[in-house]
């Protein structure tokens, strides 16, 4: 199944489509909730390093923490490596 799920236009992605984000960094604004959070999670699942930005600091930190745990990274130092 496509890692992008419902966000994928075709519904099934080629391996190259998913790995396109590997090694890239994405800055996602409004990432604490809704579409921003979903985008941050999808990009991280596709291999991108994600910078979670939001005025809702506590919720944004929770999203970043979930993404970091899913990627096996739990500290800012590990994310920068």
C-alpha positions as CSV (number, residue, x, y, z in Angstrom):
1,X,0.0,0.0,0.0
2,X,1.1,3.5,-0.7
3,X,2.8,5.3,2.3
4,X,1.0,8.5,1.3
5,X,-2.4,6.8,1.6
6,X,-5.3,9.1,0.7
7,X,-2.9,11.9,-0.2
8,X,-1.5,10.0,-3.1
9,X,-3.1,10.9,-6.4
10,X,-2.8,7.5,-7.9
11,X,-3.4,5.5,-4.7
12,X,-0.3,3.3,-5.4
13,X,3.2,4.8,-5.5
14,X,6.3,3.5,-7.2
15,X,9.3,3.0,-4.9
16,X,10.9,6.1,-6.4
17,X,7.9,8.3,-5.5
18,X,8.2,7.4,-1.8
19,X,12.0,7.6,-1.6
20,X,12.0,11.1,-3.2
21,X,11.8,12.5,0.3
22,X,14.6,10.4,1.7
23,X,17.4,12.7,2.8
24,X,15.3,15.9,2.4
25,X,14.2,18.3,5.1
26,X,10.6,19.6,5.2
27,X,9.4,22.6,7.2
28,X,5.7,22.1,7.9
29,X,3.8,25.1,9.4
30,X,0.6,24.4,11.2
31,X,1.8,20.9,12.0
32,X,0.2,20.6,15.4
33,X,-3.2,19.7,14.0
34,X,-5.2,18.7,11.0
35,X,-3.7,18.8,7.5
36,X,-0.4,20.1,8.8
37,X,0.0,17.2,11.3
38,X,-1.0,14.7,8.6
39,X,1.5,16.2,6.2
40,X,4.3,16.0,8.8
41,X,3.5,12.4,9.5
42,X,3.3,11.4,5.9
43,X,6.6,13.2,5.0
44,X,8.4,11.6,7.9
45,X,7.0,8.2,6.9
46,X,8.4,8.8,3.4
47,X,11.9,9.4,4.8
48,X,12.0,13.2,5.2
49,X,13.4,15.0,8.3
50,X,10.5,17.1,9.4
51,X,10.6,20.5,11.2
52,X,7.3,20.8,13.1
53,X,6.2,24.5,13.4
54,X,3.1,25.8,15.1
55,X,1.9,28.5,17.5
56,X,0.4,25.6,19.5
57,X,3.7,24.7,21.1
58,X,2.5,21.9,23.4
59,X,0.6,20.1,20.6
60,X,3.4,20.7,18.1
61,X,5.9,19.2,20.5
62,X,3.6,16.1,20.9
63,X,3.5,15.7,17.1
64,X,7.3,16.1,16.9
65,X,7.7,13.5,19.6
66,X,5.5,11.0,17.9
67,X,7.3,11.5,14.6
68,X,10.7,11.2,16.3
69,X,9.7,8.0,18.1
70,X,8.4,6.5,14.9
71,X,11.7,7.3,13.2
72,X,13.7,6.0,16.2
73,X,14.9,9.5,17.0
74,X,14.1,11.0,20.4
75,X,16.3,14.0,20.8
76,X,17.1,17.1,18.7
77,X,20.8,15.9,18.6
78,X,19.7,12.6,17.0
79,X,17.5,14.4,14.5
80,X,20.4,16.6,13.4
81,X,22.7,13.7,12.8
